[in-house]
């Protein structure tokens, strides 16, 4: 029988929520009941978990059906889905606050294999997960520990007592801590059954960011899928002194956890992290990147190729990173090996890359062909500023702006608008083309003009420029969707206002190095787009990353392009790359 799909299991979990609501049972009681039913079926030697249980819930057909499903899955998949059920059925605001999204077993196994390949010894070393959730790391580590210890001839009781002393975890949520402890017992069920000894695992509810001072420098291996979300000012304030070297502006919670994981390691110890890719390039992760370069070797970065379906209810790009703690040193750069990782946890090496220590973006190859491009393009010091352009973000936010809006110029004139200015929307931008704003929007219900009143506004763009779509994704053929704005827009209307999802590259002088139409062609070149893809860790095309985009020297492009050459060929020549089929490295 084929295993049920993620969609099918997710649907069953949501149905369980309706049953729990009808029974006035909370998420802890529901998962406690499911856990006991599962153990009664498949883990009979274990005592009951320290979680609430409801007989009335246990009699519900939907609960019984889901409990019967769990033994049909692999143990680690069953644990993942039971933990996920708790997260999905918890109060939504509570789930978001704790950022409860768990690591699938396929990615966990791949990352632990990576650790083993780097020399981690599951039979002797001490492991810690400071955000253990539903034991997504702790349980498979215990399984590997048991296998290695048994292979060395240790008896079951020795195995249990060794793991009890070499495996640690904590989490803010008490239910997840109890789940983790019971999952560890389930992972070691055969030895517990043989010895009648039930380990007391050191997994406890705690705020890792404030309560682990005694553990700093104490662990051989730290594994973590930290919570991801922006931090509030109030929760950040008491952490500022302890994490001053990585905090910048309004940081993401996972950035502080990365720093904590490194600090928990002894010198020579390793951390394995499942995080968003935004720390590789984001503007407000610059201090964190400096911290990592000074305190760790970045041994391996795995870029997960499937951004859909990795985490339930989350769509994001994911990095699997292995760090080795080293003595703090001022190094010019670090070499990191990079792989592309499939959604099933398979690693494909794409080569090594250099990581600067300045807090600048880390160019990470996404495919084998990107390595040579990064090595060549990174040597060019030219940036957008050298071309005489600056980056601006469209200032118009359609659902907040209260000024009068019109679907057409005719409507604006009828209403006697004082200063009707056309709006530039992201969908107006056609890659490599020219944007011409018509008097009427081509999209039904989309405003084309806004009345600015009598005041002059700095948000109005009055010079020929290039515009880009601000929100794209790795799934699109290109990340840089750029076009020049037709001179007719300025001649007819005097300028335009960009909507908030439009990026504007505006000349800083009356005589930029190349005109806007040529800059749009340059940004549309395959190799430039690939370089940007390798320095962009988020869906937004950010001003910070655009300003760090390595471009050919403008002096090269100011010269006439050789007859018969495309812009792509000219750019590859300027980078010092051989000519090749432009489609060779398409993602």
Residue, then its C-alpha position, 0 to 999 in steps of 0.5 A: x500500500x502506498x504511503x499517504x501523501x502530505x496533502x492527505x495527512x494534512x487534511x486528516x490533521x485539520x479534521x482532527x482539529x474539528x474533533x478536538x474543538x467539538x470535545x473542548x480538548x486542546x492540542x496537548x490533549x489531542x497529541x497526548x491521546x494519539x501518542x498513547x494509542x500509538x504506543x499501545x499498538x507499537x511500543x508496548x514496553x514504554x510507560x505512559x507519556x507525561x501528557x494529558x489523555x482523553x478517553x472520549x477523544x480516544x473513542x472518536x473514529x477520526x482519532x482512532x484512524x489517525x492513530x492507526x496511520x502512525x505505525x504504518x509510517x516510518x517511526x521518524x515520519x510518524x514522530x514528525x507528523x505527530x509533532x506537526x499535528x500539535x503545531x497545526x492545531x495549536x492557537x495560531x498566534x502561539x504557533x507563530x510566536x514560537x515559529x513551530x515548523x519542523x524538519x522533515x526526516x529526509x532533510x534531517x537524515x541528509x544533514x546528519x550524514x553530512x555531519x558524519x562525513x565531516x568526522x562527527x562520531x555518534x558513539x562518543x560525542x555530546x549532542x545538543x539541540x537548543x530548539x528541539x521541537x518534536x525531536x526531529x534531530x534528537x530521535x535520529x541522533x539517538x538511533x545513530x548513537x545506538x547503532x554505533x554503540x551496539x556495533x562497538x559491543x556495548x550492552x543495551x543498558x550501557x547504550x541507554x545510559x550513554x545516550x542519557x548522558x550524551x544527548x541534550x535538548x530544550x524548547x520553549x514549549x513544554x508539550x514539545x519537550x515531553x513529546x521529544x522525551x517520549x520519542x527518544x524512548x520510542x527510538x530506543x524501545x527494544x533496549x528499554x524492553x530488554x532492560x526495563x530501564x527507562x532513561x531520564x533524558x535531559x530535555x527541558x522547557x527553557x528559553x535557550x537564548x537566555x538560559x544556556x550560559x553554563x553550556x557555552x563551549x561545552x558541546x561537541x555537536x549542536x544541531x538546530x532548526x531554529x525558529x524563524x521570525x522578526x523579533x519585536x523591540x520588547x523581546x529584543x531589549x534584554x538580549x542586546x548586550x549578550x548578542x550585540x555582535x550579531x544584532x542589526x536593526x530588527x533581526x530575525x530570531x534565527x540569527x541569534x540562534x545561529x550565534x548561540x549554536x556556535x557559542x555552545x560548541x567547544x573549539x573543534x565542535x560542529x553545528x548543523x543548522x536548518x535555516x532560511x537562506x536570507x542570512x547568506x545575503x540579507x542586509x541585516x545579517x551582515x554582523x552575523x556573517x562577520x561573526x561566523x567568519x571570525x568564529x567558525x569554518x563554514x564547512x558545507x552549505x546545502x541549498x535545498x532545491x525544493x522551496x515548496x512543501x519542505x515545511x508545512x504552511x511555509x514557502x521559503x528557500x532553505x539552507x543546510x549549513x555545517x559550521x566548525x568552531x575555531x579560535x576567533x581570528x581575523x581571516x580575509x575569507x573562508x572557503x565553503x563547499x556547496x551542494x544542491x539538496x533535493x527535497x528527499x535529502x540527496x546532496x549533489x556537490x556543485x563546488x567550493x566558493x569564497x566567503x568574504x569577511x566584511x559582512x558583504x553578501x556571500x555568493x553561493x552557487x546554485x548549480x555547477x556552472x555557477x562556480x566559474x561565473x562567481x569566481x570570474x564576476x566577483x573579481x570585478x569591482x564595478x557596481x551600479x553606483x559606478x554606472x551612475x545609478x542608485x536604487x529606489x523602491x516605489x513609494x506608493x502602497x495601494x492599500x494604505x494611500x488615501x489620496x484619490x485614485x483613478x482608473x484612467x486619465x479621462x476619469x482623473x480629468x472628469x474629477x478635476x484632479x489637481x496633479x494626476x500622476x501615473x502609477x507604475x505597477x510590477x506587472x507593467x514591467x516586461x523583461x528586457x522591454x520598454x514600459x509605456x504607461x497608457x492612459x487606461x490600465x490594462x488590468x481591470x480594477x487596477x488604478x492608473x493615476x493618483x492625485x498628488x494635490x498641489x505639493x511636489x513629491x520626491x517620490x515622483x520619478x522624473x528622469x529616464x530610468x530602469x524598473x524591475x519587479x521587486x518580488x520574484x522567486x527562484x521558480x521563475x526563469x529569471x530573478x531580475x525582470x528589468x525594463x527601461x521606461x519609455x521617454x514618452x512617459x516623462x514627455x507626456x506626464x512629467x514622470x510617474x510614481x512606482x508602486x511598492x513592488x517596483x524597484x527603480x534604478x534612477x540616474x544620479x547624474x545627467x550623463x550615466x555611463x550607459x543609458x537606461x535601455x542599455x542598462x536594462x539589457x545588461x541586467x537581462x543578460x543570463x550571466x548577470x541574472x545568475x550572479x544575482x540569483x547566487x547572492x539573493x537569499x530572499x524572494x524580494x529583489x532588495x536594494x542591498x543585494x542590487x548594490x552588491x551585484x558585480x557588473x562588468x566595468x562600465x568602460x568595457x560596455x561604453x565601447x561599441x559591442x563587436x559586430x555580431x555579438x549579443x549583450x550576453x556574449x559581451x558581458x561574458x567576455x568582460x567577465x573573462x568567461x568563455x562563450x557558451x550556450x546561454x541556456x546551459x546553466x538555466x535552473 
